Amino acid sequence: YAIYGSYGSLVYATPILGGIIADKLLGNRAAILLGGILMALGHFVMAFPNETAFYTALALLILGNGFFKPNVSSMVGKLYRQGDPRRDSGFTIFYMGINLGAFLAPIACGFAKQYFGWHVGFGLAGVGMLFGLLWFYLGRGIFGERGAPPSPSNFHVIFATVALISFAMVPIVIRLMKIEVLREWLIPGIASVMFLYLFCIAIMSSALERNRLFALMTLFFFSVVFWAFFEQAGSSLTVFTARNVNRLGLDASILPRFT
C-alpha cells in the first residue's frame, strides 16, 4: 500500500513540472513523445520479474507521465480555435478513446497474464504505448504549428538535454518511493503549505477572486476525499477481492481468509 501510495502521489505531482517544461522548452508535441517513450520503456522494464526492474519501471512511468499527461490534453484543446463549438465534441471523443482503452487493456493484459504470466501483460502495455506513439507521430501533419517548441533553432539540443536529465532522475525517483518520510510527512506537508498559500492569496484578493478561490479550495477538499476512496481500487479493494471474493464459482470454504 505504501509503495502504491508513493507511486500514485508522484504520478500526479510530476505533470506540474512536465507542463512547465513543455511550455518553456519542449512544446506539447515533443513532451508527449518523450513522455510516451519513457512510459513505454517503463512497461517493458516491468516485464522483467525482479525488484530492481520493478522500481526502475515505476520511476520511468512516473517521469513519463509527467510529460505525457498534461500535454496530451493541451494538444486536444489546441486543435480548435477559441470559442469553436466542436471543442466539447473533440474532448468527448478523446475521453471516449481513453475509456475504451481502459476497458480493453485489462482484458488483453489479463488474458496475457492467465496464459503467459503477469510480466507479459506489462510488456503488452508497452506495445500499446508504442503503437499510440507511432500513430501520434504519423498524424503530426494535422497539428501545423500547434504544440511546436518555443525555440525551434536549438530544439534538438534542448530535447536531448531534457531527455538525459529525465533518465538521470530515475534513481532519485526510486529513492523517493522508498523514503518513509516522503509518504508520511513530505507529501502531506507540501499539500498543507499549498492550501495555506491559496488561503492567504484569497484573503488578499478582491471579493470576486476571493469567492472563486474559496470555491476552488472547497472543491479541493472533496476532490481529495473522492480520490482517496477511488484509489482503493488499486490497493485495498483489489487485495480484499483476491482474498475474500469467490470469483471462480467454487466452494467458498476453499478461499483464504484474512487473519
Secondary structure as the mmCIF struct_conf table of DSSP 4:
data_model
#
loop_
_struct_conf.conf_type_id
_struct_conf.id
_struct_conf.beg_label_comp_id
_struct_conf.beg_label_asym_id
_struct_conf.beg_label_seq_id
_struct_conf.end_label_comp_id
_struct_conf.end_label_asym_id
_struct_conf.end_label_seq_id
HELX_RH_AL_P HELX_RH_AL_P1 ALA A 2 ILE A 21
HELX_RH_PI_P HELX_RH_PI_P1 ALA A 22 LEU A 26
HELX_RH_AL_P HELX_RH_AL_P2 ASN A 28 VAL A 45
TURN_TY1_P TURN_TY1_P1 MET A 46 ALA A 47
BEND BEND1 PHE A 48 PHE A 48
BEND BEND2 ASN A 50 ASN A 50
HELX_RH_AL_P HELX_RH_AL_P3 GLU A 51 LYS A 78
TURN_TY1_P TURN_TY1_P2 LEU A 79 LEU A 79
BEND BEND3 TYR A 80 TYR A 80
TURN_TY1_P TURN_TY1_P3 GLN A 82 GLY A 83
TURN_TY1_P TURN_TY1_P4 PRO A 85 PRO A 85
HELX_RH_AL_P HELX_RH_AL_P4 ARG A 86 PHE A 116
HELX_RH_AL_P HELX_RH_AL_P5 TRP A 118 LEU A 138
TURN_TY1_P TURN_TY1_P5 GLY A 139 GLY A 139
HELX_RH_3T_P HELX_RH_3T_P1 ARG A 140 PHE A 143
TURN_TY1_P TURN_TY1_P6 GLY A 144 GLY A 147
BEND BEND4 PRO A 150 PRO A 150
HELX_RH_3T_P HELX_RH_3T_P2 PRO A 152 ASN A 154
HELX_RH_AL_P HELX_RH_AL_P6 PHE A 155 ALA A 168
TURN_TY1_P TURN_TY1_P7 MET A 169 MET A 169
HELX_RH_AL_P HELX_RH_AL_P7 VAL A 170 LYS A 178
HELX_RH_AL_P HELX_RH_AL_P8 GLU A 180 VAL A 181
HELX_RH_PI_P HELX_RH_PI_P2 LEU A 182 LEU A 186
HELX_RH_AL_P HELX_RH_AL_P9 ILE A 187 MET A 204
BEND BEND5 SER A 205 SER A 205
HELX_RH_AL_P HELX_RH_AL_P10 ALA A 207 PHE A 230
HELX_RH_3T_P HELX_RH_3T_P3 GLU A 231 GLY A 234
TURN_TY1_P TURN_TY1_P8 SER A 235 SER A 235
HELX_RH_AL_P HELX_RH_AL_P11 SER A 236 ASN A 244
BEND BEND6 LEU A 248 LEU A 250
HELX_RH_3T_P HELX_RH_3T_P4 ALA A 252 ILE A 254
BEND BEND7 LEU A 255 LEU A 255
#
